[in-house]
Amino acid sequence: MNLSVKDAARLLSVTEKTIYRWIKRDVLPSYKVHGSYRFNRAELLDWATSRRMGVSVEAYSEPEDDAQTLPTLGEALGTGGIFYRIEGKTRDEAIADAVQHLRLPEEVNRQHLLQMLIGREKLASTAIGEGIAIPHPRSPGLLNVIRPTLTLCFLEHPVDFQALDGQPVSILLLIISPHLRAHLHLLARLGFVLHDPEFREALHAEGSREKICAALAQAEAKIKATATSC
């Protein structure tokens, strides 16, 4: 809870007046500390991504010395993998089958991870609309997970994720990170590339791994271009 109203407005690319309006409507995750509103960076990015909002460049830009230690989305997807025909007729069943496909160290307790993912969904849906959801633990950081991963799963049967747009989900993008910093890094970049029409088209077409990775690389390249232009 280290962000002020001004920080939150800059991160979400809105005015401070808008932040206060959202607080008043009780739609923005916030905390009142000693009479002032404070925000958690992870919760803000999670909230913005779930609503398909654009965020400021600073949300996905990193100092150069730090950026080298974090993977690109392409690298994280290369580690996590792409899987087709994930089974399940309900949200929980689909997540359970996806967890079984995750490339995780043997030491990771998959049942515990599943409980964390389902618990996060019960708190608030990770569906962002247009049939896409981004399941992830509420508290990033799993014992024995060394590298951040992004795993793409295509469901055999679309399932209800209680998305705001009412559409059933058929695409899961699961983020698994060893620490909060990597989680925020991947979440922010994912929020950016999901606004790219070519990448979304590749996802909805359930294209080949090669086509999806190529579309992702092109979309992610625009992050650096956007940061440079600003």
C-alpha positions in Angstrom: 0.0 0.0 0.0 2.7 2.4 -1.0 1.0 4.4 -3.8 -0.7 7.7 -3.4 -3.7 9.0 -5.3 -1.3 10.9 -7.6 0.7 7.7 -8.2 -2.4 5.7 -8.9 -3.6 8.3 -11.4 -0.3 8.3 -13.2 -0.1 4.5 -13.3 -3.7 4.2 -14.7 -3.3 7.1 -17.0 -6.3 9.0 -15.6 -6.9 12.1 -13.6 -6.8 12.3 -9.8 -10.5 13.3 -10.0 -11.3 10.0 -11.7 -9.5 8.1 -9.0 -11.5 9.8 -6.3 -14.7 9.1 -8.3 -13.8 5.4 -8.5 -13.1 5.3 -4.8 -16.4 6.9 -4.0 -18.2 4.3 -6.2 -16.2 1.6 -4.3 -14.9 0.0 -7.6 -11.2 0.7 -7.1 -9.2 -1.3 -4.5 -7.9 1.3 -2.0 -7.1 1.7 1.7 -7.4 4.6 4.0 -4.3 5.1 6.1 -4.1 8.1 8.5 -6.8 10.0 6.5 -5.2 9.4 3.1 -6.0 6.9 0.4 -3.2 4.4 -0.5 -3.0 1.7 -3.1 -1.3 -1.6 -3.7 0.5 -1.6 -7.1 -0.2 -5.3 -7.8 -3.9 -4.8 -7.0 -4.2 -1.8 -9.3 -2.6 -3.6 -12.2 -4.7 -6.6 -11.6 -7.8 -4.4 -11.5 -6.9 -2.5 -14.6 -6.0 -5.7 -16.6 -9.3 -7.3 -15.6 -11.1 -4.3 -17.2 -8.9 -4.2 -20.3 -7.7 -0.7 -19.4 -4.5 0.8 -20.8 -1.9 1.6 -18.2 1.0 4.1 -18.4 4.4 3.2 -19.9 6.0 3.2 -16.4 3.8 0.2 -15.5 5.7 -2.1 -17.8 9.0 -0.3 -18.1 11.9 -1.3 -15.9 15.4 0.2 -15.2 17.8 -1.4 -17.7 19.8 -3.1 -15.0 16.6 -4.8 -13.6 15.0 -5.5 -17.0 17.8 -7.9 -17.9 16.8 -10.2 -15.0 13.2 -10.5 -16.1 11.9 -12.5 -19.1 10.0 -11.1 -22.0 6.5 -12.5 -22.5 7.9 -14.6 -25.4 10.5 -16.1 -23.1 8.0 -16.7 -20.3 5.6 -18.4 -22.8 8.5 -20.5 -24.2 9.1 -21.7 -20.6 5.4 -22.2 -19.8 4.2 -23.6 -23.1 1.0 -23.6 -25.2 -1.6 -26.4 -24.7 -4.7 -27.2 -26.7 -7.9 -29.0 -25.9 -7.8 -28.5 -22.1 -10.8 -30.4 -20.6 -13.4 -29.3 -18.2 -17.0 -28.3 -18.3 -16.8 -25.8 -15.4 -14.4 -23.1 -14.4 -12.8 -25.2 -11.6 -12.5 -28.3 -13.8 -10.8 -26.3 -16.6 -8.4 -24.7 -14.2 -7.6 -28.1 -12.7 -6.8 -29.6 -16.0 -4.7 -26.6 -16.9 -2.7 -27.0 -13.7 -1.9 -30.6 -14.6 -0.4 -29.3 -17.8 1.8 -26.6 -16.2 5.5 -27.1 -16.5 6.4 -27.0 -12.8 9.2 -28.5 -10.7 8.2 -31.8 -9.1 8.4 -30.2 -5.6 5.5 -27.9 -6.3 2.2 -29.0 -4.8 -0.2 -28.8 -7.7 -3.3 -29.3 -5.5 -2.2 -26.3 -3.3 -1.7 -24.2 -6.4 -5.1 -25.2 -7.7 -6.7 -24.1 -4.4 -4.9 -20.8 -4.7 -6.1 -20.2 -8.3 -9.7 -21.1 -7.5 -9.6 -19.0 -4.4 -8.5 -16.0 -6.5 -11.4 -16.6 -8.9 -13.9 -16.7 -5.9 -12.5 -13.3 -4.8 -12.9 -11.8 -8.2 -13.0 -13.2 -11.7 -9.8 -13.0 -13.7 -11.8 -13.0 -17.0 -11.0 -9.8 -18.9 -13.6 -10.2 -21.7 -13.7 -11.6 -25.2 -13.4 -15.1 -23.9 -10.0 -14.6 -22.2 -9.0 -15.1 -18.5 -5.7 -14.6 -16.7 -5.7 -17.0 -13.7 -3.0 -16.3 -11.2 -2.4 -16.7 -7.4 -3.6 -13.8 -5.3 -0.2 -13.7 -3.6 2.5 -14.3 -6.2 5.5 -16.4 -5.1 5.5 -20.2 -5.0 8.1 -22.3 -3.2 10.5 -24.1 -5.6 9.4 -22.0 -8.6 12.5 -20.4 -9.9 11.5 -18.9 -13.2 8.4 -16.8 -14.1 6.2 -18.6 -16.6 3.3 -17.7 -18.9 1.2 -20.7 -20.0 -1.4 -20.5 -22.7 -4.3 -23.0 -22.6 -7.1 -23.4 -25.1 -10.2 -25.0 -23.6 -12.1 -27.8 -25.4 -15.3 -26.3 -24.0 -15.9 -22.6 -23.2 -16.8 -22.2 -19.5 -18.4 -19.6 -17.4 -15.9 -17.4 -15.6 -18.4 -14.7 -14.6 -16.8 -12.3 -17.0 -18.1 -8.7 -17.0 -19.1 -9.0 -20.7 -21.0 -12.3 -20.0 -18.9 -14.3 -22.6 -17.7 -17.8 -21.6 -14.0 -18.2 -21.5 -12.1 -20.4 -23.9 -8.5 -19.0 -23.5 -6.5 -19.1 -20.3 -3.2 -17.2 -19.8 -1.7 -18.4 -16.5 1.0 -16.5 -14.8 3.2 -18.3 -12.3 6.0 -16.2 -10.7 8.5 -16.8 -8.0 8.1 -13.2 -6.6 5.9 -10.1 -6.9 8.3 -8.2 -9.1 8.2 -10.8 -11.8 4.4 -11.1 -11.5 3.9 -7.4 -12.0 6.3 -7.4 -14.9 4.4 -10.1 -16.8 1.0 -8.9 -15.9 1.7 -5.3 -17.1 3.2 -6.5 -20.3 0.3 -8.9 -20.9 -2.2 -6.1 -20.3 -0.4 -4.2 -23.1 -0.2 -6.9 -25.8 -3.8 -8.0 -25.2 -4.8 -4.6 -26.8 -2.9 -5.6 -30.0 -5.5 -6.7 -32.6 -3.1 -9.1 -34.4 -2.2 -10.9 -31.2 -5.8 -11.2 -30.1 -6.7 -12.5 -33.6 -4.0 -15.2 -33.3 -5.4 -16.2 -29.9 -9.0 -16.4 -31.0 -8.0 -18.4 -34.1 -6.2 -20.9 -31.9 -3.3 -20.6 -34.3 -0.2 -22.8 -34.3 2.4 -22.3 -31.7 4.6 -20.6 -34.3 1.9 -18.1 -35.4 1.0 -17.2 -31.8 4.6 -16.7 -30.8 5.3 -14.6 -33.9 2.2 -12.4 -33.2 3.3 -12.1 -29.5 6.8 -11.0 -30.5 5.4 -8.3 -32.8 3.0 -7.0 -30.1 5.7 -7.1 -27.4 8.1 -5.2 -29.6 5.7 -2.3 -29.5 6.3 -1.9 -25.8 9.8 -0.7 -26.3 8.7 1.5 -29.2 6.0 3.1 -27.0 8.3 3.6 -24.1 10.9 5.3 -26.4 8.3 7.6 -28.0 7.2 8.8 -24.6 
